[in-house]
Amino acid sequence: MKQNAIIGTNFQIPGLKKIHTGKVRDIYEIEGKNLLVVIATDRISAFDVVLPKGIPNKGMVLNKIAFHFLGEAEDHGICDTWRINKIHPMVTVGRKVKPFQIEMIVRGYLTGSLWREYKKGVRQVCGITLPDNMEEFEMFEVPIVTPTTKAESGHDQNISPEEIVAQGLATKEEYEEMENLAIELFDMGTELAAEKGLILVDTKYEFGKTDSGEIILIDEIHTPDSSRYWYEDGYMEAFEAGKAPRSLDKEFVRQWLMEQGFKGEEGQECPEMPDEFVQEVSARYLELYRKITGDGLIPGDYFIEEMENSIMQFMDDIE
């Protein structure tokens, strides 16, 4: 296992322009080609805050899982996606389109931030009325969609479909199409996860619009950063006992942070994870990848120079 996480990238390659630094991904544009080069770094975020330490192998896992499921979305005939080619374990090249400034959150179970609000008595979320007397980790009768805004920094905010239309973030028809696609993608992810003995608990999807007006899937899909997974085996026993089901995502990182008294609130200083915990997080990312894809992934050393060479080779190939 590589020892040093790649948490920052700053390529200096002619024709490559950095256009965005996200919580996890660095995004570059190949000028004049309408193409994006997206690097999944080893950075990790929780409560919309980037943690001080990176997680070895995390970027590779995210990139490979996202590319895998983008392909599944295409193969299932649900929608087109932004992906074109995975040119390096941490790098994907894809189409540049205009992104919608919302995230489509699909939830199959009452947990996470929604449970924390529910426990406070909140029953109206994103225009949806939640039933009374639900328990933590309980399954919804049908999955619900709770969109959020996309914040450049700080916390994303819940938003209703009506507010999305009123604020001009999408037309009514565009929103309805994205919601329908999100449900179809969630159904697909649920089925594929079940085949591996997992429960896809909740996830988020992002969409963009091409010059021709087509809505396509962008960013990541069904990764441990964008999704919550539980093991199917033992879920019911844990739920009936009022205990958290065994998970295989980064929720336990959020739990660790909360145990340290950190919730991403204003004025709070993010604690630094001990090296032993960092390695445990890395192992979980690798385990989820192997569980989902069936691929016996062997961790490798992926350094900046190697990524630069891969990108330069791709750019030479498309000239």
N, C-alpha and C positions, 0 to 999 in steps of 0.2 A: 504493500500500500504506500502510495506517495505520502511524504511527510509534510509537504508545504502546500497549503491551499492557494489556488489562484483566485485572488479576490479583486484584483484590478487589472485592466488591460488598457493600453493606450498605443495602438498601432500607428506607425508612421509609414503608410504605404501610399504611393502616388495613386490618385484616383479613388481613394477610400476616405470618406468623410464621416467623422463621428457625429451622430445626430441626437443621441439620447443615452443617458446613463440611468438605468433603472435600479430597483432594489437588488436585483440579481443579474439582469442581462445588460450587456453593452451592445448598442445598436449602431451600425455603420451603414452608409449608403455608398454603393458603387455609382459614382457620378456618371450621368448620361445613360444608364442602363435600366433605371427603375427597379433596381434590385437592392435588397437589404442583406447585410451580413450580421447575423445575430450570434453573439458569444454568450453562452451560459457559463457564468463564472461560478466560483465556489462560495460566493457570498450567501448568507442566509439571513432572512428577515423574519420578524415576528412582531405582532401588534403594529405593523407598518413601520418598523424601525429596523435598520440594518445592524446586525450584531457585530461586535468588534472583531471576532474571529471567523474565518471561513471554515468550511467543512470539506476536507479532502475527498475527491471523487464526486462531489455533489453536482458540479456543472455537467460532467460527463453523463451522470445518471439522468438528470433533467432533460438534457438534449436528446438522449437516446429514447427515453420514454415518450417525450413529446413527439418526436419524429415518427415513432412507431404508431401512436394513436392518431396522429394526423393522417397517416396512411390508412388506418382502419376506417376513419370517417369517410375517406374517399372511396375505399373498397366497398363500404356498405351503401354507397350511393346517397349519403345524407347531404353532403355539400362539398364544394371545392375548398381547398385550403391554400394558405400562402406558401407552403413548403415547395422547394424545387430540389434541393440536394443537400445532403449532410456531408460536408467536405472534411470534417475533422470530428473526433468524438465530442468536442465542446462547441462546434460551430455548424450552424445551418444557414444556407442561403435561400432566400425566398422572394416572392413578389412584394413590392412596395405598394400598399393601397392606403386609402384614407380610413383610419380607425374610428369607430364609434367611441365616444368618450364615456362609455358605461361598461360595466362587467355584469354578465348574466350569471347570477349565483343560483344553482339548483340544489335543493336540499331534500334528501329523502328521510332524514331523521332529525329530531329535536336535540341539538347539541351545540357545543361551541358558543360563539357570541350570541346566537339566537336564544339558546337556553338561558344565558346570563340575563338577557333582556326579559325573557318570559318569566323568569323567577322573580323579577321586579314587578310583575303584573302587566307587562306590555302584551297586548293581544292584537294590535293593529301593526302590521309590518308590510311596507311596500304595497299598500292597498289590499292586503290579504288579512282576513280575520282568522286568527288561530283559535282552535277549540280550547275550552277550559279543561282543567284536570289532566293535562298530559304530564308525563314523567320524563325526566332526562333520559336520553338515548332511545326514546320511543320512536317508532316508525310512523311517518305520516301515511294517511290512507292513499294519497297520491303525492308524488313529489311536487314541491312548490318552487316558484321562481321568485327570488328576492334580489332585484338588480341593485347595483350600487354605482355611485359616481367613481371616476378614476382620478384619484388625487395625485398630483405631482409629488407631494410630500404630506406627511401626516396621515390621518385616517380617511379611508373611503367612507362615504355616507350612503345610507339606504335612500332609495328614491322610488317613487311609484311610477307605473307606466304613464299615468296622466301627467305627472311632473316632467317626465322625459320628453313627452311630446310638447308640452307647454314651453319648456326651456329650449326647444329646438335641437335636442340631442339626437333625435330620430323622428321620422314621421310615424304616424299610427301604424301604417302598413309595414314599415321597416321594423318597428318594435315587435309587432306580431310575428313577423317572419323569424326574427332572432329568437324570440321566446319558443316558437315551435321547433326551430333547429336545436336549441339548447335542450329541450325535453327529449328529442330524438337521440341526441348525442349522449345524454345521461342514461337513457334506456340501453343504448349500445354499451356504454361503459359498465353499467350494472350487470348486463349479461356476460360480458367478457371477464369481469372481476369474479362473478359467481363460478365461472368455469375453473378459476384458480383458487377457489375456496375463500374468496374475499368479498366484502361488502363495500361498494362505493357509497359512502355516506353522504357526502356533498362535494361540490366542485364549482369551478367558475369557468366561463367561456368568454372569449372576446372575439368580436367580429369587425370586419372592415368592408369597405365598398370599393369595387373596382371602377375604372373610368367608364365602363359600359353599364354600371349600375348593379352588378351582381354582388350579393352579400356573401362573403367567404369567411371561413374560420381562420383566425390569426393567433399569434402568440403560442402559448403552451396548452396542453390538454392532458388531463388525467395524470398529472405528475404529483409527487408527494408534497410539492409546494402549493399546488393549486387545488388539491383534493384531500379528502380525509378517507382513509381506508380502515376497516376493521376486519379481523379474522371472523369468518362465518361460524367456525367451530367455537362454541362457548359463548356466542353473543347472547342467546336467549337466557342462559343461566346467569350471566353477568347482569343483564337488564332486570331480571326478576329479583336479583339480590341488591339492586340499586347501585351496582358497581360499574365502573367504566369498562367497556369491552376492550379486549386486546387490540391495540392499534398498530398500524404500520405506516406512519406518516410523520409529520413534524409536530403533531399536537403535543407530544411529550416534551418538546422543547419549550412550547408555550407554558406547559405545566411547570417545568423547572423554573422558568422565569418568574411565574406567579409565586412559586414557593420562596423565591428570593425577594418578593415584594414588588416586582416590576410588572406593570401592565401597559407600558407605553404612554403613560399619562404625562402631561406637561410638567417639566421640571425634574422628572425622574432620570436617574443615570442608569444606563443599561449595564447590568453585571457582565463580567467576562467569564465565559464557560471554561472550566478546567480542561486540561488536555485530555484526560481520560473520558470526559463526557463528550468532547468533540469527536473522539474516535468512535464512541458508541453511536453518535448521530450518523457518522459516516457509514458505519456497518448497517444501520437501519435503511439508509438510502440504497445501498447495494442489495440488501435482502429484498426490498420491495421490487427493484428492477428485475432480479432473478425470478421472483415469485410471479410477477405480471407477464413477463415475456418468455420465461422458460430458457433464457439465454444464460449460460454460465459465464457471466462477465468477469473478466480478470482485470482488476484495477491496474492502471498504468501511470507512467509519469508523463503528463502532458504540459509542456512548458511553453512559454510565450513564443520563443523562437520557432518551435514546431508549428504553432498555430499561424504565425506570420507566413511561414513557407507554404502552408496549405492554402492560405488565402491568395498569396501571390501566384501560385500555380493555377488556381481557379481563374483568376483575372487574366492570366496569359491565355488560358484555354478559350475564354469567351471573346477575346479580341479578334 
